[in-house]
Amino acid sequence: MSEGKKMTSSRRHHLKSLMLQIAFTWIEQEKKDIEEAKEAYMAENCPAPDLSGDQAALMEICKKLHAAIDKIDDTRYDAEAKVQKTDKEIEDLKLKVVELAGVKKPALKKVRMSADAMLQALLGGKHKVTMDLRANLKQVKKEVKEESTEAVGDWRKNIEDKADRKKMFETS
């Protein structure tokens, strides 16, 4: 085939269906193999119990089975606890590694852009924005207080005025 020719869709579809069929047969064969391995293991390790006998013998067999089940449950529980403990240790070690490595902040790039250009880029080209901050400030005029020299001379009068002010705050 040359580079210019491509596979037709019907040919592609046919190959895809063949691959799916082969994969399906492989999966089925794998399931059968697993089932046979389970049966062979059970026949080897777990022989069928002898159920012939009187009721007392059967009760004894049941007690033995319950004891074996309890023992297996204990080992399973211990194994699960061990796995959980090691999983927790792995998580702790992962967190320590992250803490030791630290979070790397990317280097910021210098951008030469005026505040007007930034606002225009954020708001779009249609909006006319000016960032002349000094123009937005209020003009404040300072008032010059002129104290009379007479008030400074009579200190008793100042004290009486302040006492009236104190009474005003006490009543509210």
Accessible surface in RSA format (square Angstrom, percent):
REM  Atomic radii and reference values for relative SASA: ProtOr
REM  Chains: A
REM  Algorithm: Lee & Richards
REM  Probe-radius: 1.40
REM  Slices: 20
REM RES _ NUM      All-atoms   Total-Side   Main-Chain    Non-polar    All polar
REM                ABS   REL    ABS   REL    ABS   REL    ABS   REL    ABS   REL
RES MET A   1   192.32  99.6 106.70  70.6  85.62 203.9  85.45  72.6 106.87 141.6
RES SER A   2    71.79  60.7  54.13  72.2  17.66  40.7  53.88 114.7  17.91  25.1
RES GLU A   3   181.48 104.2 148.40 112.3  33.08  78.8  70.76 136.9 110.72  90.4
RES GLY A   4    71.17  87.8   0.00   N/A  71.17  87.8  43.36 119.0  27.81  62.3
RES LYS A   5   146.85  71.6 131.63  80.8  15.22  36.2  80.08  72.1  66.76  71.1
RES LYS A   6   179.87  87.7 155.84  95.6  24.03  57.2 104.16  93.8  75.71  80.6
RES MET A   7    82.58  42.8  69.33  45.9  13.24  31.5  70.68  60.1  11.90  15.8
RES THR A   8    85.74  61.0  77.02  78.1   8.71  20.8  78.88 105.9   6.86  10.4
RES SER A   9    78.37  66.2  70.35  93.9   8.03  18.5  36.80  78.4  41.58  58.2
RES SER A  10    82.19  69.5  70.01  93.4  12.17  28.0  54.60 116.3  27.59  38.7
RES ARG A  11   127.82  53.7 123.25  62.8   4.57  10.9  40.41  55.2  87.41  53.0
RES ARG A  12   135.73  57.0 134.73  68.7   1.00   2.4  56.75  77.6  78.98  47.9
RES HIS A  13   130.61  71.4 126.56  88.0   4.05  10.4  86.60  89.3  44.00  51.2
RES HIS A  14    92.75  50.7  90.34  62.8   2.41   6.2  56.60  58.3  36.15  42.1
RES LEU A  15    58.93  32.8  58.70  42.0   0.23   0.6  58.70  41.2   0.23   0.6
RES LYS A  16   124.91  60.9 123.12  75.5   1.78   4.2  67.08  60.4  57.83  61.6
RES SER A  17    39.68  33.5  37.09  49.5   2.59   6.0  29.29  62.4  10.40  14.6
RES LEU A  18    71.83  40.0  71.78  51.4   0.05   0.1  71.78  50.4   0.05   0.1
RES MET A  19   130.42  67.5 124.99  82.7   5.43  12.9  90.96  77.3  39.46  52.3
RES LEU A  20   113.89  63.4 109.66  78.5   4.23  10.6 110.12  77.3   3.77  10.1
RES GLN A  21   113.39  63.4 108.81  79.5   4.58  10.9  40.96  87.2  72.43  54.9
RES ILE A  22    86.67  49.3  85.30  63.6   1.36   3.3  86.66  62.4   0.00   0.0
RES ALA A  23    40.97  37.7  39.60  61.1   1.37   3.1  40.58  57.1   0.39   1.0
RES PHE A  24   127.22  63.6 124.99  77.4   2.23   5.8 126.74  76.8   0.48   1.4
RES THR A  25    79.67  56.7  73.84  74.9   5.83  13.9  68.55  92.1  11.12  16.8
RES TRP A  26   178.04  71.4 173.14  83.8   4.90  11.5 150.35  80.2  27.69  44.9
RES ILE A  27    91.23  51.9  90.94  67.7   0.29   0.7  91.18  65.7   0.05   0.1
RES GLU A  28    62.71  36.0  62.62  47.4   0.09   0.2  21.53  41.6  41.18  33.6
RES GLN A  29    96.62  54.0  95.44  69.7   1.18   2.8  38.27  81.4  58.36  44.3
RES GLU A  30   105.52  60.6 102.40  77.5   3.13   7.4  32.53  62.9  73.00  59.6
RES LYS A  31   123.61  60.3 117.35  72.0   6.26  14.9  72.81  65.5  50.80  54.1
RES LYS A  32   124.06  60.5 119.76  73.5   4.30  10.2  69.55  62.6  54.51  58.1
RES ASP A  33    69.55  48.7  63.89  63.6   5.66  13.4  26.52  62.4  43.02  42.9
RES ILE A  34    91.09  51.8  88.47  65.9   2.62   6.3  90.95  65.5   0.14   0.4
RES GLU A  35    92.15  52.9  91.94  69.6   0.21   0.5  36.60  70.8  55.55  45.4
RES GLU A  36   111.35  63.9 106.52  80.6   4.83  11.5  40.91  79.1  70.44  57.5
RES ALA A  37    63.34  58.2  50.27  77.6  13.07  29.7  58.44  82.3   4.90  13.0
RES LYS A  38   121.82  59.4 116.94  71.7   4.88  11.6  69.98  63.0  51.84  55.2
RES GLU A  39   107.76  61.9 100.12  75.7   7.64  18.2  41.30  79.9  66.46  54.3
RES ALA A  40    63.25  58.2  50.72  78.3  12.54  28.5  59.41  83.7   3.84  10.2
RES TYR A  41   135.40  63.2 131.52  74.8   3.88  10.1  93.36  70.2  42.04  51.8
RES MET A  42   105.27  54.5 104.89  69.4   0.38   0.9  87.25  74.2  18.03  23.9
RES ALA A  43    78.66  72.3  50.68  78.2  27.99  63.7  60.79  85.6  17.87  47.3
RES GLU A  44   142.32  81.7 110.04  83.2  32.28  76.9  43.30  83.8  99.02  80.8
RES ASN A  45    72.13  49.7  45.20  43.7  26.93  64.8  18.82  45.3  53.31  51.5
RES CYS A  46    66.92  50.6  51.23  57.1  15.68  36.9  19.40  49.1  47.52  51.2
RES PRO A  47   106.48  77.6  89.16  81.3  17.32  62.9  94.19  77.8  12.28  76.3
RES ALA A  48    95.80  88.1  63.27  97.6  32.53  74.0  68.48  96.4  27.32  72.4
RES PRO A  49    72.57  52.9  51.25  46.7  21.32  77.5  61.05  50.4  11.52  71.6
RES ASP A  50   102.97  72.1  89.78  89.4  13.19  31.2  42.99 101.2  59.98  59.8
RES LEU A  51   117.68  65.5 101.50  72.6  16.18  40.7 102.06  71.7  15.62  42.0
RES SER A  52    83.65  70.7  61.75  82.4  21.90  50.4  54.51 116.1  29.14  40.8
RES GLY A  53    57.49  70.9   0.00   N/A  57.49  70.9  29.15  80.0  28.34  63.5
RES ASP A  54    95.62  67.0  81.49  81.1  14.13  33.4  48.81 114.9  46.81  46.7
RES GLN A  55   138.25  77.3 130.23  95.2   8.01  19.1  42.94  91.4  95.31  72.3
RES ALA A  56    70.17  64.5  56.28  86.9  13.88  31.6  62.56  88.1   7.61  20.2
RES ALA A  57    39.82  36.6  31.50  48.6   8.32  18.9  38.56  54.3   1.26   3.3
RES LEU A  58    61.77  34.4  61.56  44.0   0.20   0.5  61.65  43.3   0.12   0.3
RES MET A  59   104.31  54.0 103.19  68.3   1.13   2.7  77.17  65.6  27.15  36.0
RES GLU A  60    88.05  50.5  88.00  66.6   0.05   0.1  31.31  60.6  56.73  46.3
RES ILE A  61    40.56  23.1  40.37  30.1   0.19   0.5  40.52  29.2   0.04   0.1
RES CYS A  62    64.60  48.9  63.56  70.9   1.04   2.4  13.57  34.4  51.04  55.0
RES LYS A  63   132.54  64.7 125.46  77.0   7.08  16.9  73.39  66.1  59.14  63.0
RES LYS A  64   134.06  65.4 125.91  77.3   8.16  19.4  76.69  69.0  57.37  61.1
RES LEU A  65    92.26  51.4  91.98  65.8   0.28   0.7  92.17  64.7   0.10   0.3
RES HIS A  66   118.62  64.8 118.45  82.3   0.18   0.5  73.40  75.6  45.22  52.6
RES ALA A  67    61.05  56.1  50.06  77.3  10.99  25.0  55.63  78.3   5.42  14.4
RES ALA A  68    46.61  42.9  39.81  61.4   6.81  15.5  45.97  64.7   0.64   1.7
RES ILE A  69    92.82  52.8  91.97  68.5   0.86   2.1  92.82  66.8   0.00   0.0
RES ASP A  70    86.91  60.9  85.40  85.0   1.51   3.6  24.31  57.2  62.59  62.4
RES LYS A  71   145.13  70.8 141.96  87.1   3.17   7.5  88.01  79.2  57.13  60.8
RES ILE A  72   112.14  63.8 111.52  83.1   0.63   1.5 112.14  80.8   0.00   0.0
RES ASP A  73    58.26  40.8  57.05  56.8   1.21   2.9  15.02  35.4  43.24  43.1
RES ASP A  74    90.00  63.0  88.41  88.0   1.59   3.8  21.94  51.6  68.06  67.9
RES THR A  75    80.19  57.0  74.75  75.8   5.44  13.0  65.51  88.0  14.68  22.2
RES ARG A  76   128.09  53.8 121.71  62.0   6.38  15.2  62.86  85.9  65.23  39.5
RES TYR A  77   147.42  68.8 147.34  83.8   0.08   0.2 100.89  75.8  46.53  57.4
RES ASP A  78    90.41  63.3  84.10  83.7   6.31  14.9  29.27  68.9  61.14  61.0
RES ALA A  79    54.08  49.7  47.53  73.3   6.55  14.9  53.43  75.2   0.65   1.7
RES GLU A  80    80.91  46.5  78.44  59.3   2.47   5.9  32.89  63.6  48.03  39.2
RES ALA A  81    46.05  42.3  37.63  58.1   8.42  19.2  40.75  57.4   5.30  14.0
RES LYS A  82   144.87  70.7 140.02  85.9   4.86  11.6  86.88  78.2  58.00  61.8
RES VAL A  83    84.99  55.9  84.13  76.2   0.86   2.1  84.99  73.8   0.00   0.0
RES GLN A  84   124.85  69.8 118.83  86.8   6.02  14.3  37.64  80.1  87.22  66.1
RES LYS A  85   135.02  65.9 128.17  78.6   6.85  16.3  77.31  69.6  57.71  61.5
RES THR A  86    60.87  43.3  60.50  61.3   0.38   0.9  51.75  69.5   9.13  13.8
RES ASP A  87    73.80  51.7  71.83  71.5   1.97   4.7  24.71  58.2  49.09  49.0
RES LYS A  88   136.45  66.6 130.91  80.3   5.53  13.2  99.71  89.7  36.74  39.1
RES GLU A  89    86.60  49.7  84.98  64.3   1.62   3.9  33.64  65.1  52.96  43.2
RES ILE A  90    86.30  49.1  85.42  63.6   0.88   2.1  86.08  62.0   0.22   0.6
RES GLU A  91    95.65  54.9  95.62  72.3   0.03   0.1  37.91  73.3  57.74  47.1
RES ASP A  92    58.88  41.2  57.13  56.9   1.74   4.1  17.62  41.5  41.26  41.1
RES LEU A  93   106.34  59.2 106.09  75.9   0.25   0.6 106.20  74.6   0.14   0.4
RES LYS A  94   119.35  58.2 115.15  70.7   4.20  10.0  72.79  65.5  46.55  49.6
RES LEU A  95   108.11  60.2 107.82  77.1   0.29   0.7 107.86  75.7   0.26   0.7
RES LYS A  96   121.45  59.3 120.86  74.2   0.60   1.4  67.99  61.2  53.47  57.0
RES VAL A  97    96.61  63.6  95.22  86.2   1.39   3.4  95.95  83.4   0.66   1.8
RES VAL A  98    90.17  59.3  87.25  79.0   2.92   7.0  89.57  77.8   0.60   1.6
RES GLU A  99   132.71  76.2 107.06  81.0  25.65  61.1  45.44  87.9  87.27  71.2
RES LEU A 100   157.55  87.7 126.31  90.4  31.24  78.5 129.23  90.8  28.32  76.2
RES ALA A 101    69.63  64.0  40.31  62.2  29.32  66.7  52.26  73.6  17.37  46.0
RES GLY A 102    38.46  47.4   0.00   N/A  38.46  47.4  27.11  74.4  11.35  25.4
RES VAL A 103   133.34  87.7 105.04  95.1  28.30  68.2 108.94  94.7  24.40  66.2
RES LYS A 104   180.91  88.3 154.62  94.9  26.29  62.6 102.81  92.5  78.10  83.2
RES LYS A 105   182.49  89.0 155.28  95.3  27.21  64.8  99.24  89.3  83.25  88.7
RES PRO A 106   111.60  81.3  93.36  85.1  18.24  66.3 105.19  86.8   6.40  39.8
RES ALA A 107    97.36  89.5  66.40 102.5  30.97  70.4  76.17 107.3  21.19  56.1
RES LEU A 108   168.62  93.9 139.71  99.9  28.91  72.7 141.12  99.1  27.50  74.0
RES LYS A 109   184.96  90.2 160.17  98.3  24.80  59.0 108.32  97.5  76.65  81.6
RES LYS A 110   199.00  97.1 164.39 100.9  34.61  82.4 114.67 103.2  84.33  89.8
RES VAL A 111   103.87  68.3  74.94  67.8  28.93  69.7  77.60  67.4  26.27  71.3
RES ARG A 112   230.28  96.7 192.02  97.9  38.26  91.1  77.94 106.5 152.34  92.3
RES MET A 113    85.64  44.3  61.02  40.4  24.61  58.6  62.64  53.3  23.00  30.5
RES SER A 114    68.83  58.2  52.04  69.4  16.79  38.7  53.07 113.0  15.76  22.1
RES ALA A 115    47.31  43.5  38.59  59.6   8.72  19.8  40.04  56.4   7.27  19.3
RES ASP A 116    59.26  41.5  58.42  58.1   0.84   2.0  19.10  44.9  40.16  40.1
RES ALA A 117    40.22  37.0  33.32  51.4   6.90  15.7  37.96  53.5   2.26   6.0
RES MET A 118    93.92  48.6  92.47  61.2   1.45   3.5  58.32  49.6  35.60  47.2
RES LEU A 119    51.33  28.6  51.33  36.7   0.00   0.0  51.33  36.1   0.00   0.0
RES GLN A 120    78.48  43.9  76.75  56.1   1.73   4.1  13.46  28.7  65.02  49.3
RES ALA A 121    74.64  68.6  38.18  58.9  36.45  82.9  50.56  71.2  24.08  63.8
RES LEU A 122   146.04  81.3 113.77  81.4  32.27  81.1 116.09  81.5  29.95  80.6
RES LEU A 123    94.46  52.6  76.02  54.4  18.44  46.3  79.87  56.1  14.59  39.3
RES GLY A 124    29.89  36.9   0.00   N/A  29.89  36.9  29.67  81.4   0.22   0.5
RES GLY A 125    65.98  81.4   0.00   N/A  65.98  81.4  33.21  91.1  32.77  73.4
RES LYS A 126   203.14  99.1 166.84 102.4  36.31  86.4 118.23 106.4  84.92  90.5
RES HIS A 127   100.62  55.0  96.79  67.3   3.84   9.8  52.37  54.0  48.25  56.1
RES LYS A 128   177.23  86.5 144.44  88.6  32.79  78.1  97.55  87.8  79.68  84.9
RES VAL A 129    33.77  22.2  23.03  20.8  10.75  25.9  25.94  22.5   7.84  21.3
RES THR A 130    92.47  65.8  74.70  75.7  17.77  42.4  44.70  60.0  47.77  72.2
RES MET A 131    67.46  34.9  51.50  34.1  15.97  38.0  37.54  31.9  29.92  39.6
RES ASP A 132    85.52  59.9  75.69  75.3   9.83  23.2  31.46  74.0  54.06  53.9
RES LEU A 133   108.69  60.5 104.57  74.8   4.12  10.4 104.59  73.5   4.10  11.0
RES ARG A 134   202.38  85.0 190.73  97.2  11.66  27.8  63.34  86.6 139.04  84.3
RES ALA A 135    75.46  69.4  37.44  57.8  38.02  86.5  49.70  70.0  25.76  68.2
RES ASN A 136   115.50  79.6  85.17  82.3  30.33  73.0  30.66  73.8  84.84  82.0
RES LEU A 137   122.83  68.4 110.83  79.3  12.00  30.2 112.56  79.1  10.27  27.6
RES LYS A 138   184.30  89.9 158.96  97.5  25.34  60.3 108.25  97.4  76.06  81.0
RES GLN A 139   168.58  94.3 140.44 102.6  28.14  67.0  57.53 122.5 111.05  84.2
RES VAL A 140   126.62  83.3  95.46  86.4  31.16  75.1  98.23  85.4  28.39  77.0
RES LYS A 141   185.43  90.5 162.99 100.0  22.44  53.4 110.59  99.5  74.85  79.7
RES LYS A 142   192.35  93.8 163.08 100.1  29.27  69.7 110.16  99.2  82.19  87.5
RES GLU A 143   163.34  93.8 133.49 101.0  29.86  71.1  52.17 100.9 111.17  90.8
RES VAL A 144   129.23  85.0 100.61  91.1  28.62  69.0 104.33  90.6  24.91  67.5
RES LYS A 145   185.30  90.4 156.71  96.2  28.59  68.1 104.38  93.9  80.92  86.2
RES GLU A 146   162.11  93.1 125.91  95.3  36.20  86.2  45.66  88.3 116.45  95.1
RES GLU A 147   142.49  81.8 112.81  85.3  29.68  70.7  46.19  89.3  96.30  78.6
RES SER A 148    64.39  54.4  50.54  67.4  13.85  31.9  45.27  96.4  19.12  26.8
RES THR A 149   117.97  83.9 106.09 107.6  11.88  28.3  79.10 106.2  38.88  58.8
RES GLU A 150   147.37  84.6 132.62 100.3  14.75  35.1  55.07 106.5  92.30  75.4
RES ALA A 151    48.40  44.5  39.52  61.0   8.88  20.2  47.71  67.2   0.69   1.8
RES VAL A 152   104.11  68.5  88.62  80.2  15.49  37.3  91.28  79.3  12.84  34.8
RES GLY A 153    59.13  72.9   0.00   N/A  59.13  72.9  37.77 103.7  21.36  47.8
RES ASP A 154    68.73  48.1  63.58  63.3   5.15  12.2  26.39  62.1  42.34  42.2
RES TRP A 155   148.76  59.7 148.52  71.9   0.24   0.6 122.86  65.5  25.90  42.0
RES ARG A 156   153.91  64.6 152.01  77.5   1.89   4.5  49.03  67.0 104.88  63.6
RES LYS A 157   126.46  61.7 123.93  76.0   2.53   6.0  69.61  62.7  56.85  60.6
RES ASN A 158    59.21  40.8  58.48  56.5   0.73   1.8  10.61  25.5  48.59  47.0
RES ILE A 159   100.02  56.9  98.81  73.6   1.21   2.9  99.30  71.5   0.72   2.0
RES GLU A 160   112.43  64.5 109.46  82.8   2.97   7.1  40.32  78.0  72.11  58.9
RES ASP A 161    72.82  51.0  67.13  66.8   5.69  13.4  20.42  48.1  52.40  52.3
RES LYS A 162   130.42  63.6 125.85  77.2   4.57  10.9  69.95  63.0  60.47  64.4
RES ALA A 163    43.38  39.9  37.20  57.4   6.19  14.1  42.17  59.4   1.21   3.2
RES ASP A 164    88.33  61.9  81.38  81.0   6.96  16.5  28.24  66.5  60.09  59.9
RES ARG A 165   132.10  55.5 128.30  65.4   3.79   9.0  37.19  50.8  94.90  57.5
RES LYS A 166   135.53  66.1 130.11  79.8   5.42  12.9  78.13  70.3  57.41  61.2
RES LYS A 167   128.77  62.8 127.78  78.4   0.99   2.4  78.82  70.9  49.95  53.2
RES MET A 168   114.68  59.4 106.93  70.8   7.75  18.5  73.34  62.4  41.34  54.8
RES PHE A 169   140.52  70.3 126.93  78.6  13.59  35.4 127.11  77.1  13.41  38.4
RES GLU A 170   117.98  67.7  86.37  65.3  31.60  75.2  45.94  88.9  72.04  58.8
RES THR A 171   119.85  85.2  82.29  83.4  37.55  89.5  75.87 101.9  43.97  66.5
RES SER A 172   122.02 103.1  57.85  77.2  64.16 147.8  78.06 166.2  43.96  61.6
END  Absolute sums over single chains surface
CHAIN  1 A    18226.2      15876.6       2349.7      11185.9       7040.3
END  Absolute sums over all chains
TOTAL         18226.2      15876.6       2349.7      11185.9       7040.3
